[in-house]
Amino acid sequence: MAILRMISSLFLLPGTLVLSALNISIESDEGIFRSMINMTFWGFIAVMCALPLMIS
């Protein structure tokens, strides 16, 4: 279980950092903005990893 908690906290880290920088609590955000930040960040990472495979 500790490994799953570590993976989930790593996956949610970008959204958590942005909310902390904007002084928005996670409870007041209800996960909407945090989810958008996480999807944007990890989507960008996925595209950058897949792009070299598609080009060559």
MOPAC internal coordinates of N, CA, C and O (Angstrom, degrees):
PM7 1SCF
backbone

  N    0.0000 0     0.00 0     0.00 0    0    0    0
  C    1.4452 1     0.00 0     0.00 0    1    0    0
  C    1.5233 1   111.68 1     0.00 0    2    1    0
  O    1.2310 1   120.27 1   147.93 1    3    2    1
  N    1.3005 1   117.09 1   -32.07 1    3    2    1
  C    1.4647 1   119.49 1  -179.38 1    5    3    2
  C    1.5225 1   111.16 1   -65.11 1    6    5    3
  O    1.2310 1   120.54 1   145.42 1    7    6    5
  N    1.3259 1   116.58 1   -34.58 1    7    6    5
  C    1.4654 1   120.30 1   179.10 1    9    7    6
  C    1.5174 1   109.78 1   -67.32 1   10    9    7
  O    1.2310 1   119.84 1   138.96 1   11   10    9
  N    1.3400 1   117.91 1   -41.04 1   11   10    9
  C    1.4574 1   121.15 1   178.81 1   13   11   10
  C    1.5249 1   111.58 1   -64.90 1   14   13   11
  O    1.2310 1   120.20 1   140.65 1   15   14   13
  N    1.3198 1   117.23 1   -39.35 1   15   14   13
  C    1.4683 1   120.38 1   176.44 1   17   15   14
  C    1.5199 1   111.28 1   -63.83 1   18   17   15
  O    1.2310 1   120.40 1   140.20 1   19   18   17
  N    1.3169 1   116.84 1   -39.80 1   19   18   17
  C    1.4572 1   121.33 1   179.12 1   21   19   18
  C    1.5344 1   110.36 1   -65.93 1   22   21   19
  O    1.2310 1   120.02 1   136.75 1   23   22   21
  N    1.3242 1   117.56 1   -43.25 1   23   22   21
  C    1.4597 1   121.19 1   179.21 1   25   23   22
  C    1.5265 1   110.65 1   -65.26 1   26   25   23
  O    1.2310 1   120.08 1   136.98 1   27   26   25
  N    1.3185 1   117.45 1   -43.02 1   27   26   25
  C    1.4605 1   119.79 1  -179.44 1   29   27   26
  C    1.5270 1   111.58 1   -67.74 1   30   29   27
  O    1.2310 1   119.91 1   142.28 1   31   30   29
  N    1.3165 1   117.78 1   -37.72 1   31   30   29
  C    1.4658 1   118.94 1   177.96 1   33   31   30
  C    1.5227 1   110.88 1   -69.40 1   34   33   31
  O    1.2310 1   119.92 1   146.53 1   35   34   33
  N    1.3306 1   117.76 1   -33.47 1   35   34   33
  C    1.4589 1   121.00 1   175.35 1   37   35   34
  C    1.5218 1   110.73 1   -67.32 1   38   37   35
  O    1.2310 1   120.28 1   139.39 1   39   38   37
  N    1.3240 1   117.08 1   -40.61 1   39   38   37
  C    1.4557 1   121.70 1   179.70 1   41   39   38
  C    1.5293 1   111.69 1   -65.82 1   42   41   39
  O    1.2310 1   120.02 1   144.84 1   43   42   41
  N    1.3272 1   117.56 1   -35.16 1   43   42   41
  C    1.4643 1   122.18 1  -179.12 1   45   43   42
  C    1.5245 1   113.56 1   -90.09 1   46   45   43
  O    1.2310 1   119.88 1   177.10 1   47   46   45
  N    1.3165 1   117.84 1    -2.90 1   47   46   45
  C    1.4616 1   122.28 1  -175.05 1   49   47   46
  C    1.5283 1   114.44 1   -58.48 1   50   49   47
  O    1.2310 1   117.89 1   134.59 1   51   50   49
  N    1.3270 1   121.63 1   -45.41 1   51   50   49
  C    1.4703 1   119.59 1  -178.70 1   53   51   50
  C    1.5297 1   112.80 1   -58.25 1   54   53   51
  O    1.2310 1   120.36 1   134.71 1   55   54   53
  N    1.3268 1   116.91 1   -45.29 1   55   54   53
  C    1.4619 1   120.19 1   178.88 1   57   55   54
  C    1.5093 1   112.38 1   -65.58 1   58   57   55
  O    1.2310 1   120.53 1   141.56 1   59   58   57
  N    1.3159 1   116.59 1   -38.44 1   59   58   57
  C    1.4600 1   120.57 1   178.77 1   61   59   58
  C    1.5268 1   111.35 1   -64.94 1   62   61   59
  O    1.2310 1   120.34 1   138.94 1   63   62   61
  N    1.3293 1   116.95 1   -41.06 1   63   62   61
  C    1.4629 1   120.43 1   179.11 1   65   63   62
  C    1.5260 1   111.94 1   -65.59 1   66   65   63
  O    1.2310 1   120.39 1   139.65 1   67   66   65
  N    1.3312 1   116.86 1   -40.35 1   67   66   65
  C    1.4650 1   119.63 1   178.96 1   69   67   66
  C    1.5264 1   110.65 1   -66.87 1   70   69   67
  O    1.2310 1   120.17 1   137.00 1   71   70   69
  N    1.3266 1   117.28 1   -43.00 1   71   70   69
  C    1.4653 1   119.71 1   177.63 1   73   71   70
  C    1.5205 1   111.61 1   -62.40 1   74   73   71
  O    1.2310 1   120.42 1   141.30 1   75   74   73
  N    1.3145 1   116.80 1   -38.70 1   75   74   73
  C    1.4670 1   120.19 1   177.64 1   77   75   74
  C    1.5240 1   111.05 1   -65.44 1   78   77   75
  O    1.2310 1   120.46 1   140.22 1   79   78   77
  N    1.3353 1   116.73 1   -39.78 1   79   78   77
  C    1.4624 1   120.20 1   179.94 1   81   79   78
  C    1.5276 1   111.26 1   -66.89 1   82   81   79
  O    1.2310 1   120.21 1   148.75 1   83   82   81
  N    1.3279 1   117.21 1   -31.25 1   83   82   81
  C    1.4616 1   121.46 1   179.95 1   85   83   82
  C    1.5215 1   112.79 1   -91.51 1   86   85   83
  O    1.2310 1   120.14 1  -176.52 1   87   86   85
  N    1.3160 1   117.33 1     3.48 1   87   86   85
  C    1.4739 1   123.90 1  -178.51 1   89   87   86
  C    1.5268 1   112.22 1    56.42 1   90   89   87
  O    1.2310 1   120.69 1  -136.47 1   91   90   89
  N    1.3164 1   116.29 1    43.53 1   91   90   89
  C    1.4562 1   122.58 1   176.33 1   93   91   90
  C    1.5192 1   107.31 1  -110.27 1   94   93   91
  O    1.2310 1   120.43 1   -51.99 1   95   94   93
  N    1.3206 1   116.78 1   128.01 1   95   94   93
  C    1.4668 1   118.66 1   179.16 1   97   95   94
  C    1.5241 1   109.50 1   -77.79 1   98   97   95
  O    1.2310 1   120.87 1   -29.65 1   99   98   97
  N    1.3136 1   115.95 1   150.35 1   99   98   97
  C    1.4564 1   121.55 1  -179.08 1  101   99   98
  C    1.5242 1   110.20 1   -64.82 1  102  101   99
  O    1.2310 1   120.21 1   145.78 1  103  102  101
  N    1.3167 1   117.21 1   -34.22 1  103  102  101
  C    1.4646 1   121.02 1  -179.52 1  105  103  102
  C    1.5250 1   111.37 1   -67.91 1  106  105  103
  O    1.2310 1   119.80 1   140.24 1  107  106  105
  N    1.3340 1   117.99 1   -39.76 1  107  106  105
  C    1.4610 1   120.01 1  -178.87 1  109  107  106
  C    1.5247 1   111.70 1   -75.62 1  110  109  107
  O    1.2310 1   119.97 1   155.15 1  111  110  109
  N    1.3122 1   117.66 1   -24.85 1  111  110  109
  C    1.4601 1   122.04 1   179.08 1  113  111  110
  C    1.5235 1   111.78 1   -76.62 1  114  113  111
  O    1.2310 1   120.04 1   151.48 1  115  114  113
  N    1.2962 1   117.53 1   -28.52 1  115  114  113
  C    1.4590 1   125.37 1  -178.02 1  117  115  114
  C    1.5213 1   112.79 1    60.38 1  118  117  115
  O    1.2310 1   119.96 1  -160.29 1  119  118  117
  N    1.3281 1   117.69 1    19.71 1  119  118  117
  C    1.4421 1   122.29 1   173.44 1  121  119  118
  C    1.5163 1   115.98 1    86.39 1  122  121  119
  O    1.2310 1   119.54 1   175.59 1  123  122  121
  N    1.3318 1   118.48 1    -4.41 1  123  122  121
  C    1.4579 1   120.27 1  -176.44 1  125  123  122
  C    1.5227 1   110.94 1   -70.12 1  126  125  123
  O    1.2310 1   120.20 1   124.28 1  127  126  125
  N    1.3167 1   117.21 1   -55.72 1  127  126  125
  C    1.4655 1   121.29 1  -178.34 1  129  127  126
  C    1.5222 1   110.51 1   -67.06 1  130  129  127
  O    1.2310 1   120.86 1   141.03 1  131  130  129
  N    1.3083 1   115.96 1   -38.97 1  131  130  129
  C    1.4619 1   120.74 1   178.82 1  133  131  130
  C    1.5271 1   110.97 1   -62.63 1  134  133  131
  O    1.2310 1   120.09 1   139.62 1  135  134  133
  N    1.3168 1   117.44 1   -40.38 1  135  134  133
  C    1.4610 1   121.14 1   177.52 1  137  135  134
  C    1.5177 1   111.13 1   -65.32 1  138  137  135
  O    1.2310 1   120.28 1   139.26 1  139  138  137
  N    1.3278 1   117.07 1   -40.74 1  139  138  137
  C    1.4587 1   120.26 1   179.48 1  141  139  138
  C    1.5237 1   110.90 1   -63.12 1  142  141  139
  O    1.2310 1   120.28 1   136.15 1  143  142  141
  N    1.3197 1   117.07 1   -43.85 1  143  142  141
  C    1.4637 1   121.10 1   178.94 1  145  143  142
  C    1.5195 1   110.47 1   -63.19 1  146  145  143
  O    1.2310 1   120.33 1   135.03 1  147  146  145
  N    1.3255 1   116.98 1   -44.97 1  147  146  145
  C    1.4681 1   120.70 1   179.93 1  149  147  146
  C    1.5193 1   111.75 1   -63.70 1  150  149  147
  O    1.2310 1   119.75 1   136.65 1  151  150  149
  N    1.3313 1   118.08 1   -43.35 1  151  150  149
  C    1.4624 1   120.28 1   179.68 1  153  151  150
  C    1.5193 1   111.23 1   -65.39 1  154  153  151
  O    1.2310 1   120.24 1   140.79 1  155  154  153
  N    1.3320 1   117.15 1   -39.21 1  155  154  153
  C    1.4557 1   120.45 1   178.53 1  157  155  154
  C    1.5233 1   110.84 1   -65.38 1  158  157  155
  O    1.2310 1   120.29 1   132.78 1  159  158  157
  N    1.3151 1   117.05 1   -47.22 1  159  158  157
  C    1.4588 1   121.79 1  -178.60 1  161  159  158
  C    1.5235 1   111.42 1   -62.71 1  162  161  159
  O    1.2310 1   120.12 1   126.20 1  163  162  161
  N    1.3335 1   117.38 1   -53.80 1  163  162  161
  C    1.4530 1   120.60 1  -176.17 1  165  163  162
  C    1.5262 1   111.51 1   -72.04 1  166  165  163
  O    1.2310 1   119.76 1   151.71 1  167  166  165
  N    1.3249 1   118.06 1   -28.29 1  167  166  165
  C    1.4588 1   120.52 1   174.03 1  169  167  166
  C    1.5164 1   111.48 1   -65.92 1  170  169  167
  O    1.2310 1   120.68 1   138.55 1  171  170  169
  N    1.3260 1   116.30 1   -41.45 1  171  170  169
  C    1.4656 1   120.90 1   176.99 1  173  171  170
  C    1.5270 1   110.75 1   -62.68 1  174  173  171
  O    1.2310 1   120.48 1   136.55 1  175  174  173
  N    1.3201 1   116.69 1   -43.45 1  175  174  173
  C    1.4658 1   121.13 1   178.26 1  177  175  174
  C    1.5371 1   110.06 1   -61.98 1  178  177  175
  O    1.2310 1   120.00 1   136.69 1  179  178  177
  N    1.3268 1   117.60 1   -43.31 1  179  178  177
  C    1.4580 1   120.96 1  -179.94 1  181  179  178
  C    1.5234 1   111.79 1   -64.14 1  182  181  179
  O    1.2310 1   120.43 1   138.61 1  183  182  181
  N    1.3343 1   116.78 1   -41.39 1  183  182  181
  C    1.4710 1   119.79 1   178.72 1  185  183  182
  C    1.5127 1   110.77 1   -65.59 1  186  185  183
  O    1.2310 1   120.16 1   138.12 1  187  186  185
  N    1.3229 1   117.29 1   -41.88 1  187  186  185
  C    1.4676 1   119.96 1   179.83 1  189  187  186
  C    1.5341 1   111.63 1   -66.16 1  190  189  187
  O    1.2310 1   120.05 1   149.41 1  191  190  189
  N    1.3224 1   117.50 1   -30.59 1  191  190  189
  C    1.4763 1   120.22 1   176.65 1  193  191  190
  C    1.5198 1   111.76 1   -76.36 1  194  193  191
  O    1.2310 1   120.01 1   145.79 1  195  194  193
  N    1.3288 1   117.58 1   -34.21 1  195  194  193
  C    1.4584 1   121.20 1  -177.00 1  197  195  194
  C    1.5259 1   112.42 1   -84.18 1  198  197  195
  O    1.2310 1   119.87 1   155.12 1  199  198  197
  N    1.3084 1   117.85 1   -24.88 1  199  198  197
  C    1.4590 1   121.57 1  -175.92 1  201  199  198
  C    1.5325 1   113.51 1   -58.70 1  202  201  199
  O    1.2310 1   118.84 1   134.34 1  203  202  201
  N    1.3260 1   119.81 1   -45.66 1  203  202  201
  C    1.4710 1   118.55 1   177.91 1  205  203  202
  C    1.5288 1   112.84 1   -62.04 1  206  205  203
  O    1.2310 1   119.87 1   148.44 1  207  206  205
  N    1.3115 1   117.86 1   -31.56 1  207  206  205
  C    1.4621 1   120.58 1   179.31 1  209  207  206
  C    1.5283 1   111.36 1   -72.08 1  210  209  207
  O    1.2310 1   120.41 1   148.59 1  211  210  209
  N    1.3202 1   116.83 1   -31.41 1  211  210  209
  C    1.4593 1   120.91 1  -179.59 1  213  211  210
  C    1.5230 1   111.73 1   -79.97 1  214  213  211
  O    1.2310 1   119.97 1   148.94 1  215  214  213
  N    1.3222 1   117.66 1   -31.06 1  215  214  213
  C    1.4596 1   121.33 1  -177.05 1  217  215  214
  C    1.5239 1   110.94 1   -75.86 1  218  217  215
  O    1.2310 1   120.38 1   139.41 1  219  218  217
  N    1.3142 1   116.88 1   -40.59 1  219  218  217
  C    1.4842 1   119.08 1  -175.65 1  221  219  218
  C    1.4865 1   113.25 1   -85.25 1  222  221  219
  O    1.2310 1   120.10 1   180.00 1  223  222  221

